[in-house]
Each structure stands twice: as C-alpha cells, then as structure tokens.
Amino acid sequence: MAASRGVRFIITFLLLAVVTSVIGIVAIYSVLSAEPAVVSNSVLILRVPGDMSERQTNPLFATLLGGGTTVQSVVDSLRKAKVDSRIRGVILMPIGAQSLWGKVQEIRAAVLDYRESGKPIVAFLEYGGTQEYYLASAADKVFLMPGSPLDLIGVASYEMFVRGALDKVGAQPDMLNAGDFKTAANFYTETTMTPAHREMAESLNRDLYEQVVQGISVSRELAEGEVARLIDEGPFLPTDALASGLVDGLIYADEIKRQPPFDEIDWRVIADRDYRGVSLESLGLNQGARIAVIYAVGAINSGSSGIDLTGGEVLGSETLVAALRAARDNDSVRAIVLRIDSPGGSAVASDAIWREVLLAKDEKPVVASMSDLGASGGYYIAMAADSIVAQPATLTGSIGVVAGKIATGGVYEKVGVTVEPVSDGRFAEIYSSVTPFSDDERIKMQGHVDAIYEQFLTKAAEGREMTRDDVHELAQGRVWTGRQAQARGLVDELGGLDRAVAVAKDRAGIDADDEVELVVYPRERSFLDLLSEGFTVTQAAARLGWFPWPLATLEAATVPMRLFRSGEPLALMSGTLIP
C-alpha cells in the first residue's frame, strides 16, 4: 500500500512539473513575442543565413532559442522596412549559401523592391562566395572585410554515385524508370554520369551561370562580358576585389556607421530577430481581401506532414489536402496561392494532391508559386493550377517516374546469413529486399512505371494545354530551370511569391494596387494541438522538430520509411532519392 502511494506521489509530482514547465514556457513565449519598440532613426541589421526554410514551422522554439530566420521572415522584414518611417536604412549580411538558387532570387527581388523606397541598403560580407555576392550585389553598396577573400568563382554542382560501394558489399540495385533523363536512381546504379545525365547537368549549370552574370551585370553596372571575365579571375584577394569594382570598400562591421549615408544617421540598431516581432498589420500591410497561401514544402508522402531524420520537412498528402479543402470552403478566401518547394516523392500522394488542386480551381483561382524546387511530384501538384509562377533559377519539370529496390541478398551471404522465403502467389516476392526482380517481375514493375508516366504526361498536357507528345518531348524526367521551363511552356511567368499573389489578385478581380491579407495554410500546429490529437509528449516534440539528434530519432526515422514504401513508384527528382 505504501509503495503504491509512493508511485502515485511520484507520478503526480512529475505531471505537475510538466504542467508547470509548459505554463512557464508559454509565459516566456508570450513575453518574448510581444511587439518590440522601434525607435526613430533605426538601422535594421538583416542577417541572411544559409539553408533557410520557406517559413517557420516551430515559432515557439524559434522565439525561445533565437532562431527562426526564414525566407518569409526576411522578405517580410524588407517589406516592413520599406514603409516603416522609423527605419532609416538596412544592412544586409549574407552569412551562408543556400542549397539552391530560387530562395536567393526571392530575397534578391525583395532587396530591389526595398530600394524603391529611396532608403539606403548596403551589404556587408564577412565572407563572399558566388551566391552570397550575387545577393549582396542587389544592394546600393557592397562592403567586404579587409581580411576576407571574395570567392566569386561561378557555378558548380557535384553528383555522387555509390554503385561501387554497393558492389563491394554485395548489394545489387535493381531500378526501373520512365525517361532517359530520370536520373534519380543513378545514385545507386551508376559509377559515373550517363550522357543524358551530363547533358542535363551542363544545361542547368550554364543557365544558372548566365543568370548570375546577368544579375551582377545589372546591379554593378558592368558589362556581362566583364562580369564573366572577372569570374574567371576569381577567387579574389580583398584588395583585388576592390580594384576590380566588385566591392565598394574594405571595412569591418563597426565601421559601417561611418560610411555615407549612415554617417548622417543618429545610429540606432535593431536586429532582425527583434524586428520580426513588428507585425505587418501595424504598418498597414497584410490587410484587405483574403488570399490563401498554402505551403507545400518537403518530399511528398502519404499521411501527415512532419520532420524527417535530418530535420527536413516531409509533405504529407493528408495535411495538404485538408489545407486545400479548408481554403476552398472558406468563403472569405478569394484565391489560393500554392507555394511549392518540393523535389517530389510518392506518385500516389502527388496524385491525391493534384486532385484537390483541381477541385479547388473549380471554386476559385489557384496559382502555383515555386521556390527552389517544383520538380517531379512537385510539378505534378502544380500542373492543375490556373497559372504557374517560378523563379528563373527554380528547378522544375522532371516529369518522369522511378521505382526499384536494392537487393541485399549478397550482403547477407557475405556475413553468413541465409534468408529463405515461403510464399504463395506468382508475384508474392516482387518487393523482396533480398533478391532482384525476376524477368516477369521486372516486366510487371516496368508496366506500372510506364502507366504512371503516361498518367503524368496526360495530366500535364491537360493542365498546360499541350499535346501529349509535346509534353513527352519536354519530359522523360528532364529537369529545367524556371527560365528554361517558361520558354518551353511548362511555366507561365517568372517571379516569386509576390508575383504569384499579383496573378492571383488579377484572376480574383482584386485591384492590383489593393493590399491583401495573406492567410497561411496549413495552420501551424502547437504542442498542445498534437497532444490533443493523441500523440505522446515525445512524438509531439519530435514532429515539431524540438528534439535535436539523436533524441528524435525513433519518431523521425519512421517518416522516410513511409515515403519510400517498398515497390512504390516515385515521382522524384534526381539527387533526392533516400535509401
């Protein structure tokens, strides 16, 4: 009896501790998230870190831990600073490269838009690679630390192949695909690039390089040929970067306030972390007619959205379908912008989302807006929209399908393990991870892959008002930049989220000069929301990405497994296949 009372006491104590902690965290969050005071003559320090996500998926811990910089937050800060009379100027500090180029162009466009205010914006580089400099060049002036090189060296990409390693351990990749350019499986099946793979990679890199040259040329008022010549001379010592006209001064961060025009300002610094607390609404922004912005971010799978093992986002079809239905059924929402940053994933899940986009389009305008990626399954969910908008550097297309498995029987044999199947049914062992496909199994699987590819082609042709054969010429798994895709009819317009919103306003009959309220879907789920849905404390925390590796491993590790169900055909872009 005494032992029982002791157990109950401990349990009660722990529950009270948890409740008290949650209340404390919420209280701290409420204090920290209060709108900050911004004094007159403030200069906004806008840091742009590498590998930012589209939007903040965990606002609570972002506030508590000081993170939370996203593409959305950077663009919003520039929008606010443009009209905020208390902000006299901006110091832009790129401090890391993004994985791809679409997000960089999104922020670069926001910098150029801010400059229309007439307020100064300068870029300060502690280190400048090609991508950081490309962003910085949009500012009025570019400053570089005196001891830092400027690594303006062009555009390069690298492909990894593990076939040699698989051969060494006795694993046999057995992959099928539709399209010569559908190279997602090449990571496993090849030791080097195929001719089609190399052709595509060279085409993408060349177009991205040309975009970088053109952007720097316009911003720095240099001829494109001169920019190309300078890139070939990089990397630069700081003094050489200054002599070439690529930067405007070699200074330390504390010296910026002594540079014109900041030397005329009664210097009051506000960090972006604090300025994010200023609401758009307080400055007369984000109000008016409602347009839904639905974020479709991550590799596509069936089920709910979540966080994968590496901390990346997984786009669940159930979550996105629910968001589309909510926006469709909300009479106050005039139009929908589907914001996509996805390499694709499950063909089945992509088709479910496509269907819901089609249904939403019957009720109100739907515009697809592509960030870094809108490829394969990411393109699949976009092609039902009324219009597709992509950044010039967005990677899109990749209309194709891949399926397969890695047969590990040879690995087992090397370590003395025997696996003996017992089965009934002609194709009962088709998804076996031990043996490769038999001839009949391979014919069966290839038939499934080809059927899904034909479905992809047919729906793309309908959405783009093209013939099936015309789409096929552009498809076969080939990836295009947004600029290349627009020239070929796969994309309607070039631009970012703001351009997609403008298109949506026009289709909804909203005046171009009218401000609109952007209503974000899916709604950010709180810790308490997840608990109410039946998740354990550990599961809820893992889904929100609260736990760092390895504490969230057990929960997060199940997410990729749902994405790559054995034998499921995938609409997935090259370089994104997860074992």
C-alpha positions as CSV (number, residue, x, y, z in Angstrom):
1,M,0.0,0.0,0.0
2,A,2.8,2.4,1.0
3,A,4.6,1.6,-2.3
4,S,1.5,2.3,-4.3
5,R,1.1,5.7,-2.6
6,G,4.7,6.4,-3.3
7,V,4.3,5.6,-7.0
8,R,1.2,7.8,-7.2
9,F,3.1,10.6,-5.5
10,I,5.9,10.4,-8.0
11,I,3.6,10.3,-10.9
12,T,1.6,13.3,-9.6
13,F,4.8,15.2,-9.0
14,L,6.1,14.6,-12.5
15,L,2.8,15.6,-14.0
16,L,2.8,18.8,-12.0
17,A,6.4,19.5,-13.1
18,V,5.5,19.0,-16.8
19,V,2.4,21.3,-16.5
20,T,4.4,23.9,-14.7
21,S,7.1,23.8,-17.3
22,V,4.6,24.1,-20.2
23,I,2.9,27.1,-18.5
24,G,6.3,28.7,-17.9
25,I,7.4,28.2,-21.5
26,V,4.1,29.7,-22.8
27,A,4.5,32.6,-20.4
28,I,8.1,33.3,-21.6
29,Y,7.0,32.9,-25.1
30,S,4.2,35.5,-24.6
31,V,6.7,38.0,-23.2
32,L,9.3,37.4,-25.9
33,S,6.8,37.5,-28.7
34,A,5.3,40.9,-27.7
35,E,5.7,43.6,-30.4
36,P,9.0,45.4,-29.8
37,A,9.5,49.1,-29.6
38,V,11.3,50.5,-32.6
39,V,12.9,53.9,-32.1
40,S,13.3,56.6,-34.8
41,N,16.5,56.6,-36.9
42,S,16.8,52.8,-36.6
43,V,19.1,50.8,-38.9
44,L,17.9,47.2,-39.5
45,I,20.6,44.6,-39.3
46,L,19.3,41.8,-41.6
47,R,21.2,38.6,-41.4
48,V,20.6,36.0,-44.1
49,P,21.8,32.6,-43.0
50,G,22.3,29.6,-45.3
51,D,19.8,26.8,-45.9
52,M,16.7,28.7,-44.8
53,S,13.3,27.1,-44.9
54,E,10.3,28.7,-46.6
55,R,8.5,29.6,-43.3
56,Q,8.8,29.0,-39.6
57,T,7.3,25.6,-38.6
58,N,8.1,26.0,-34.9
59,P,7.5,29.6,-33.8
60,L,7.7,28.8,-30.1
61,F,11.2,27.4,-30.0
62,A,12.4,29.8,-32.7
63,T,11.5,32.6,-30.3
64,L,13.0,30.9,-27.2
65,L,16.2,29.8,-28.9
66,G,16.8,32.8,-31.1
67,G,16.3,31.1,-34.5
68,G,13.5,31.4,-36.9
69,T,15.1,33.2,-39.9
70,T,13.2,32.1,-42.9
71,V,12.7,33.3,-46.5
72,Q,9.3,34.5,-45.4
73,S,10.7,36.4,-42.4
74,V,13.5,38.1,-44.5
75,V,11.1,39.2,-47.2
76,D,8.6,40.4,-44.6
77,S,11.3,42.4,-42.8
78,L,12.2,44.2,-46.1
79,R,8.5,44.8,-46.9
80,K,8.1,46.4,-43.4
81,A,11.3,48.4,-43.5
82,K,10.3,49.9,-46.9
83,V,7.2,51.6,-45.4
84,D,8.3,52.0,-41.7
85,S,9.3,55.6,-41.2
86,R,11.3,54.6,-38.1
87,I,13.7,52.6,-40.3
88,R,16.3,54.8,-41.9
89,G,18.3,52.1,-43.6
90,V,19.2,48.4,-43.8
91,I,22.5,46.5,-43.5
92,L,22.2,43.2,-45.4
93,M,24.5,40.4,-44.1
94,P,24.5,37.2,-46.2
95,I,26.3,34.7,-43.9
96,G,25.9,31.4,-45.7
97,A,24.9,29.9,-49.0
98,Q,21.5,28.3,-49.8
99,S,21.4,24.8,-51.3
100,L,19.9,26.1,-54.5
101,W,19.1,29.4,-56.1
102,G,15.3,30.0,-56.0
103,K,15.2,31.3,-52.5
104,V,18.2,33.6,-53.2
105,Q,16.4,35.2,-56.1
106,E,13.3,35.6,-53.9
107,I,15.3,37.6,-51.3
108,R,17.2,39.5,-54.0
109,A,14.0,40.7,-55.6
110,A,12.8,41.9,-52.1
111,V,16.1,43.9,-51.8
112,L,15.5,45.5,-55.1
113,D,11.9,46.3,-54.1
114,Y,13.1,47.9,-50.9
115,R,15.4,50.1,-52.8
116,E,12.4,51.8,-54.4
117,S,11.8,53.5,-51.1
118,G,14.9,55.6,-51.6
119,K,16.3,54.4,-48.2
120,P,19.9,53.1,-48.2
121,I,20.7,49.4,-48.1
122,V,24.3,48.2,-48.0
123,A,25.6,44.6,-48.0
124,F,28.4,43.5,-45.6
125,L,30.3,40.3,-46.4
126,E,32.4,38.6,-43.7
127,Y,32.9,36.1,-46.5
128,G,31.6,36.2,-50.0
129,G,31.1,33.2,-52.2
130,T,29.3,33.4,-55.5
131,Q,25.9,33.0,-54.1
132,E,26.4,35.5,-51.2
133,Y,27.9,38.0,-53.6
134,Y,25.0,37.6,-56.1
135,L,22.6,38.5,-53.3
136,A,24.8,41.3,-51.9
137,S,25.2,42.9,-55.4
138,A,21.5,43.9,-55.3
139,A,22.3,46.4,-52.5
140,D,23.4,50.0,-53.0
141,K,26.9,49.2,-51.9
142,V,28.9,46.1,-51.1
143,F,31.5,46.1,-48.3
144,L,33.9,43.3,-47.6
145,M,36.0,42.6,-44.5
146,P,39.6,43.6,-45.1
147,G,41.0,40.1,-44.5
148,S,38.3,38.1,-46.3
149,P,38.7,36.8,-49.9
150,L,35.9,37.2,-52.4
151,D,35.2,33.8,-53.8
152,L,33.3,34.8,-56.9
153,I,34.1,31.7,-59.0
154,G,31.0,30.7,-60.9
155,V,28.5,27.8,-60.6
156,A,29.4,24.2,-60.0
157,S,27.5,21.1,-59.0
158,Y,28.6,17.7,-57.9
159,E,27.0,14.3,-58.3
160,M,27.7,11.3,-56.1
161,F,27.4,7.6,-57.2
162,V,27.6,4.7,-54.7
163,R,27.3,1.8,-57.1
164,G,31.0,0.9,-56.5
165,A,30.4,0.7,-52.7
166,L,27.2,-1.4,-53.2
167,D,29.2,-3.8,-55.3
168,K,31.8,-4.2,-52.6
169,V,29.3,-5.2,-50.0
170,G,27.3,-7.4,-52.3
171,A,24.2,-5.2,-52.6
172,Q,22.5,-5.1,-56.1
173,P,20.5,-2.1,-57.1
174,D,17.5,-3.0,-59.4
175,M,15.9,0.1,-60.7
176,L,13.3,1.0,-63.4
177,N,12.4,4.4,-64.8
178,A,10.4,6.2,-67.4
179,G,12.6,8.7,-69.3
180,D,16.3,8.8,-70.1
181,F,16.7,11.9,-68.0
182,K,15.0,10.4,-64.9
183,T,18.3,10.0,-63.1
184,A,17.1,9.7,-59.5
185,A,18.2,6.1,-59.4
186,N,21.6,6.8,-61.0
187,F,23.0,7.4,-57.5
188,Y,22.7,3.7,-56.9
189,T,23.0,2.2,-60.4
190,E,25.9,4.1,-61.9
191,T,29.5,4.8,-61.2
192,T,29.5,8.0,-63.3
193,M,27.2,10.2,-65.3
194,T,25.3,8.8,-68.2
195,P,25.3,11.0,-71.4
196,A,21.8,12.2,-70.7
197,H,22.6,13.0,-67.1
198,R,25.7,15.0,-68.1
199,E,23.7,16.9,-70.8
200,M,21.1,17.9,-68.3
201,A,23.6,18.9,-65.6
202,E,25.6,21.0,-68.0
203,S,22.4,22.7,-69.3
204,L,21.2,23.6,-65.8
205,N,24.6,24.9,-64.7
206,R,25.0,27.0,-67.8
207,D,21.6,28.7,-67.4
208,L,22.2,29.4,-63.7
209,Y,25.7,30.8,-64.5
210,E,24.2,33.1,-67.1
211,Q,21.5,34.3,-64.6
212,V,24.3,35.1,-62.1
213,V,26.3,37.0,-64.7
214,Q,23.2,39.0,-65.8
215,G,22.2,39.8,-62.3
216,I,25.6,41.1,-61.2
217,S,25.9,42.9,-64.5
218,V,22.8,45.0,-63.9
219,S,23.4,45.6,-60.2
220,R,27.0,46.6,-60.5
221,E,26.6,48.4,-63.9
222,L,29.2,46.2,-65.5
223,A,29.0,44.6,-69.0
224,E,28.1,41.0,-68.9
225,G,31.4,40.1,-70.7
226,E,33.3,42.0,-68.0
227,V,31.5,40.1,-65.2
228,A,32.3,36.8,-66.9
229,R,35.9,37.8,-67.3
230,L,36.1,38.7,-63.6
231,I,34.5,35.4,-62.5
232,D,37.2,33.6,-64.4
233,E,39.8,35.5,-62.4
234,G,38.3,34.7,-59.0
235,P,38.8,34.0,-56.2
236,F,39.9,37.5,-55.3
237,L,42.1,38.9,-52.6
238,P,40.2,41.7,-50.8
239,T,42.3,44.4,-52.5
240,D,41.8,42.9,-55.9
241,A,38.0,42.7,-55.3
242,L,38.1,46.4,-54.5
243,A,40.3,47.3,-57.5
244,S,38.0,45.4,-59.9
245,G,34.9,47.3,-58.8
246,L,33.2,44.3,-57.4
247,V,33.1,45.8,-53.9
248,D,32.9,49.4,-52.7
249,G,35.1,49.3,-49.6
250,L,37.1,47.1,-47.3
251,I,35.8,47.7,-43.8
252,Y,34.9,46.0,-40.5
253,A,31.3,45.8,-39.4
254,D,31.7,48.5,-36.8
255,E,32.9,50.9,-39.5
256,I,29.7,50.8,-41.5
257,K,28.1,53.6,-39.4
258,R,30.9,55.9,-40.5
259,Q,30.2,55.3,-44.2
260,P,27.9,57.6,-46.2
261,P,24.9,57.8,-45.9
262,F,24.9,56.1,-42.5
263,D,27.3,58.7,-41.0
264,E,24.5,61.2,-41.2
265,I,22.1,59.0,-39.2
266,D,21.7,59.1,-35.5
267,W,22.6,55.4,-35.3
268,R,20.1,53.1,-33.6
269,V,20.5,49.5,-34.4
270,I,17.6,47.0,-34.4
271,A,18.3,43.3,-35.1
272,D,16.1,41.4,-37.5
273,R,15.3,38.9,-34.6
274,D,13.6,41.8,-32.8
275,Y,12.2,43.5,-35.9
276,R,10.4,40.2,-36.8
277,G,8.1,41.0,-33.9
278,V,6.7,44.0,-35.7
279,S,3.5,42.9,-37.3
280,L,2.8,43.7,-41.0
281,E,-0.7,44.9,-40.0
282,S,0.8,47.6,-37.7
283,L,2.3,49.2,-40.8
284,G,-0.8,48.9,-42.9
285,L,0.3,45.8,-44.7
286,N,-1.4,42.4,-45.0
287,Q,-4.9,43.6,-44.8
288,G,-7.8,43.6,-47.2
289,A,-9.3,40.9,-49.3
290,R,-8.0,37.4,-48.3
291,I,-5.7,35.2,-50.4
292,A,-4.7,31.8,-49.0
293,V,-1.0,30.9,-49.2
294,I,-0.7,27.1,-48.9
295,Y,2.8,25.8,-48.2
296,A,3.7,22.6,-49.9
297,V,7.2,22.0,-48.6
298,G,9.3,18.8,-48.5
299,A,9.4,15.4,-50.0
300,I,5.8,14.2,-50.7
301,N,4.4,11.2,-48.9
302,S,1.1,9.8,-47.9
303,G,-0.2,10.7,-44.5
304,S,0.6,13.7,-42.3
305,S,3.3,16.3,-42.8
306,G,6.3,16.1,-40.4
307,I,10.0,16.4,-39.9
308,D,12.4,13.8,-41.2
309,L,15.5,12.3,-39.7
310,T,17.7,15.2,-40.9
311,G,15.4,17.9,-39.8
312,G,13.9,18.5,-43.2
313,E,10.2,18.8,-43.9
314,V,8.1,16.0,-45.2
315,L,4.9,17.0,-47.1
316,G,2.0,14.7,-46.2
317,S,-0.8,14.5,-48.7
318,E,-3.5,14.3,-46.0
319,T,-2.2,17.5,-44.5
320,L,-2.1,19.4,-47.8
321,V,-5.4,18.0,-49.0
322,A,-7.0,19.3,-45.7
323,A,-5.4,22.7,-46.2
324,L,-6.7,23.0,-49.8
325,R,-10.2,22.0,-48.7
326,A,-10.2,24.5,-45.9
327,A,-9.1,27.3,-48.2
328,R,-11.6,26.2,-50.9
329,D,-14.5,26.1,-48.4
330,N,-13.6,29.4,-46.8
331,D,-15.9,32.0,-48.4
332,S,-13.7,34.8,-47.3
333,V,-10.7,33.5,-49.3
334,R,-10.8,34.9,-52.8
335,A,-7.9,33.0,-54.3
336,I,-5.3,30.4,-53.5
337,V,-1.5,30.5,-53.9
338,L,0.1,27.1,-53.7
339,R,3.7,27.8,-52.5
340,I,5.8,24.8,-53.6
341,D,9.3,23.8,-52.5
342,S,9.4,20.1,-53.2
343,P,11.5,17.6,-55.2
344,G,8.5,15.2,-55.4
345,G,8.1,11.8,-53.8
346,S,5.2,9.4,-53.8
347,A,3.4,9.3,-57.1
348,V,0.2,8.2,-55.3
349,A,0.3,11.0,-52.8
350,S,1.1,13.5,-55.5
351,D,-1.9,12.4,-57.5
352,A,-4.2,12.9,-54.4
353,I,-2.9,16.4,-54.0
354,W,-3.3,17.1,-57.7
355,R,-7.0,16.1,-57.5
356,E,-7.6,18.5,-54.6
357,V,-5.9,21.4,-56.5
358,L,-8.2,20.6,-59.5
359,L,-11.3,20.7,-57.2
360,A,-10.1,24.0,-55.6
361,K,-9.6,25.5,-59.1
362,D,-13.3,24.9,-59.8
363,E,-14.2,27.2,-56.9
364,K,-11.6,30.0,-57.0
365,P,-8.4,30.9,-58.8
366,V,-5.3,28.7,-57.9
367,V,-1.8,29.9,-58.7
368,A,1.3,27.8,-58.1
369,S,4.4,29.6,-56.9
370,M,7.7,27.6,-57.0
371,S,10.6,28.3,-54.7
372,D,13.9,26.3,-55.1
373,L,12.1,23.2,-56.3
374,G,8.9,22.4,-58.1
375,A,10.1,19.2,-59.7
376,S,8.7,15.7,-60.5
377,G,5.9,15.3,-57.9
378,G,6.4,19.0,-57.1
379,Y,5.5,19.8,-60.7
380,Y,2.7,17.2,-60.6
381,I,0.8,19.1,-57.9
382,A,1.4,22.4,-59.7
383,M,0.2,21.5,-63.1
384,A,-3.5,21.6,-62.2
385,A,-3.3,25.2,-61.2
386,D,-4.6,28.1,-63.3
387,S,-1.1,29.5,-63.6
388,I,2.4,28.5,-62.6
389,V,5.0,31.1,-61.5
390,A,8.6,30.2,-60.9
391,Q,11.9,31.9,-60.2
392,P,14.3,31.9,-63.1
393,A,16.5,29.6,-61.1
394,T,13.8,27.3,-59.8
395,L,14.5,23.6,-60.7
396,T,11.3,22.2,-62.2
397,G,10.0,19.7,-64.7
398,S,11.5,16.2,-64.1
399,I,8.3,14.7,-65.5
400,G,9.1,11.1,-65.0
401,V,8.8,8.1,-62.7
402,V,11.3,5.8,-61.0
403,A,10.9,2.6,-59.0
404,G,13.1,-0.2,-57.7
405,K,14.9,-1.7,-54.8
406,I,18.3,-2.7,-53.6
407,A,18.6,-6.4,-53.3
408,T,20.7,-7.2,-50.2
409,G,20.9,-11.0,-50.5
410,G,24.6,-10.7,-51.4
411,V,25.3,-8.8,-48.2
412,Y,23.6,-11.5,-46.1
413,E,25.6,-14.1,-47.9
414,K,28.9,-12.4,-47.1
415,V,28.2,-12.4,-43.4
416,G,26.8,-16.0,-43.3
417,V,23.1,-15.1,-43.1
418,T,20.6,-17.2,-45.0
419,V,17.1,-15.9,-45.9
420,E,14.6,-18.5,-47.2
421,P,11.2,-17.2,-48.5
422,V,7.9,-19.1,-48.2
423,S,5.2,-17.6,-50.4
424,D,2.1,-18.3,-52.4
425,G,1.2,-16.1,-55.4
426,R,3.1,-15.6,-58.6
427,F,4.3,-12.1,-57.6
428,A,4.3,-12.5,-53.8
429,E,8.0,-11.9,-53.7
430,I,8.1,-9.0,-56.1
431,Y,9.0,-6.5,-53.3
432,S,11.5,-8.8,-51.6
433,S,14.6,-6.8,-50.4
434,V,16.7,-10.0,-50.7
435,T,16.6,-10.8,-54.4
436,P,16.5,-8.7,-57.6
437,F,13.4,-8.7,-59.8
438,S,12.9,-11.8,-61.9
439,D,12.2,-11.2,-65.6
440,D,8.5,-11.5,-65.1
441,E,8.6,-9.2,-62.1
442,R,10.6,-6.6,-63.9
443,I,8.1,-6.6,-66.8
444,K,5.3,-6.2,-64.2
445,M,7.0,-3.3,-62.5
446,Q,8.0,-1.6,-65.7
447,G,4.4,-1.7,-66.7
448,H,3.4,0.1,-63.5
449,V,6.1,2.7,-64.0
450,D,5.1,3.3,-67.7
451,A,1.4,3.6,-66.7
452,I,2.1,6.3,-64.1
453,Y,4.4,8.1,-66.6
454,E,1.5,8.1,-69.1
455,Q,-0.8,9.5,-66.5
456,F,1.7,12.2,-65.7
457,L,2.0,13.1,-69.4
458,T,-1.7,13.2,-69.9
459,K,-2.5,15.4,-66.9
460,A,0.4,17.7,-67.7
461,A,-0.9,18.1,-71.3
462,E,-4.4,18.9,-70.0
463,G,-3.1,21.4,-67.5
464,R,-0.7,23.1,-69.9
465,E,-3.0,22.9,-72.9
466,M,-0.4,21.0,-74.9
467,T,-0.4,17.7,-76.7
468,R,0.8,14.5,-75.0
469,D,3.6,14.2,-77.5
470,D,4.7,17.8,-77.0
471,V,4.9,17.2,-73.2
472,H,6.8,14.0,-73.8
473,E,9.5,15.9,-75.7
474,L,10.0,18.1,-72.7
475,A,9.5,15.3,-70.1
476,Q,11.4,12.0,-69.9
477,G,12.5,13.0,-66.4
478,R,14.4,16.1,-67.6
479,V,14.9,19.0,-65.1
480,W,14.7,22.6,-66.3
481,T,15.4,25.9,-64.7
482,G,12.4,28.1,-64.3
483,R,13.6,30.3,-67.2
484,Q,14.1,27.3,-69.4
485,A,10.7,25.9,-68.4
486,Q,8.9,29.2,-69.2
487,A,10.5,29.3,-72.7
488,R,9.0,25.8,-73.2
489,G,5.5,26.4,-71.9
490,L,5.9,24.5,-68.6
491,V,5.8,27.7,-66.6
492,D,3.6,30.8,-67.2
493,E,5.5,33.6,-65.5
494,L,8.9,34.3,-63.8
495,G,8.9,35.7,-60.3
496,G,8.5,34.9,-56.7
497,L,5.6,34.7,-54.2
498,D,4.8,38.4,-54.7
499,R,4.3,37.9,-58.4
500,A,2.1,34.8,-57.8
501,V,0.0,36.9,-55.4
502,A,-0.3,39.6,-58.1
503,V,-1.5,37.0,-60.6
504,A,-4.0,35.6,-58.0
505,K,-5.3,39.1,-57.4
506,D,-5.9,39.7,-61.1
507,R,-7.7,36.4,-61.5
508,A,-9.8,37.1,-58.5
509,G,-10.8,40.6,-59.7
510,I,-8.9,42.4,-57.0
511,D,-7.3,45.7,-58.0
512,A,-3.6,45.5,-58.5
513,D,-2.9,48.4,-56.1
514,D,-5.1,47.0,-53.3
515,E,-3.4,45.5,-50.3
516,V,-4.5,41.9,-49.5
517,E,-4.3,39.7,-46.4
518,L,-2.4,36.5,-46.9
519,V,-3.9,33.7,-44.9
520,V,-1.3,30.9,-44.3
521,Y,-2.2,27.2,-44.5
522,P,-1.6,24.6,-43.1
523,R,-2.1,26.2,-39.7
524,E,0.9,25.9,-37.5
525,R,0.1,23.1,-35.0
526,S,1.1,23.7,-31.5
527,F,2.5,21.3,-28.9
528,L,-0.9,21.2,-27.3
529,D,-2.7,20.6,-30.6
530,L,-0.6,17.5,-31.2
531,L,-1.2,16.2,-27.7
532,S,-5.0,16.6,-28.3
533,E,-4.6,14.5,-31.5
534,G,-3.3,11.6,-29.5
535,F,0.4,12.0,-29.9
536,T,2.7,11.3,-26.9
537,V,4.9,14.0,-25.5
538,T,7.9,12.6,-27.3
539,Q,6.1,12.2,-30.6
540,A,4.7,15.7,-30.5
541,A,8.0,17.2,-29.7
542,A,9.7,15.2,-32.5
543,R,7.1,16.2,-35.0
544,L,7.7,19.8,-34.2
545,G,11.5,19.3,-34.5
546,W,12.1,20.3,-30.9
547,F,14.5,17.5,-30.2
548,P,17.9,17.5,-31.7
549,W,19.6,14.4,-33.0
550,P,19.6,11.7,-31.6
551,L,16.6,12.2,-29.2
552,A,14.0,12.5,-32.0
553,T,15.5,9.6,-34.0
554,L,12.9,6.9,-33.1
555,E,9.9,9.1,-34.1
556,A,11.6,10.9,-37.1
557,A,13.1,7.8,-38.6
558,T,9.7,6.4,-39.4
559,V,8.9,9.3,-41.7
560,P,11.2,8.4,-44.6
561,M,10.0,4.8,-44.3
562,R,6.5,5.9,-45.1
563,L,7.8,7.9,-48.0
564,F,9.6,5.1,-49.7
565,R,7.3,2.1,-49.3
566,S,8.7,-1.0,-50.8
567,G,8.0,-1.1,-54.5
568,E,6.1,2.2,-54.7
569,P,6.7,4.2,-57.9
570,L,8.1,7.7,-57.2
571,A,7.8,11.0,-58.9
572,L,11.1,12.2,-57.5
573,M,13.8,14.5,-58.9
574,S,17.4,13.4,-59.4
575,G,19.6,13.7,-56.4
576,T,16.9,13.3,-53.8
577,L,16.4,9.6,-53.6
578,I,16.8,8.4,-50.0
579,P,17.8,4.8,-49.3
